[in-house]
């Protein structure tokens, strides 16, 4: 066993591959491996916030690329994944550049540690990142998942930099296919990493960082709502809303 269950060909995810995310009881295959015990001091709201977004960002910036204080990390998208990535990169001492189209999201990004923010609707983020860094970012994170942001991330890297593709790109029938500028990848010897979730075996390290005060996911929780309020909140996800995580309290 390699402990890389996040790429297991036989994986099954409640809510993705079948129903279960909002059920009161869920059957967990191979529970002896897939269940994670949370610390007694951790609230259920914080535990719920770790889900896909926080854990995947943690794996990308700590386990896939071991982020260090010498890194400059440019994060495209300040939603759930991006805000978590900002917090995690800062916990490693990195300089963080946050990119988004929403001024509200960028203000929130500053409040949790971003050193610089760029509104991609007002300026070309690739040019702005190069002006800030001189040679480009050492690490880029596509926390949104689009043909535009993935390409901009790669163009924003310095030679021998690392790109983490965390945001899921929609099928081609919905959005144009993402194109990777391979001449840039080759010429600058860039490293491109896909990051898809985090195995249960890797959770103890993240939970320890939270328990030890290195990470504060509770700062990402913006709203707590009831189960009755959930349908309206889900239907409003494509509209402008306050940044941060909404937790459904059962």
Secondary structure, DSSP 8 states (H G I E B T S, - for coil): --S-GGG-TT---BTTTBS-TT-SS---TTHHHH-----TTS-HHHHHHIIIIIHHHHIIIIIIS---TT-EEEEE--SHHHHHHHHHHHHTT-EEEEEES-HHHHHHHHHTT-SEEEETTTS-HHHHHHHHHSS-EEEEEESS--HHHHHHHHHTEEEEEEEEE-S----TTTS------HHHHHHTT-EEEE-----GGGHHHHHHHHHTTS--GGGGEEEEEEHHHHHHHHHTTTS---SSEEEEE-
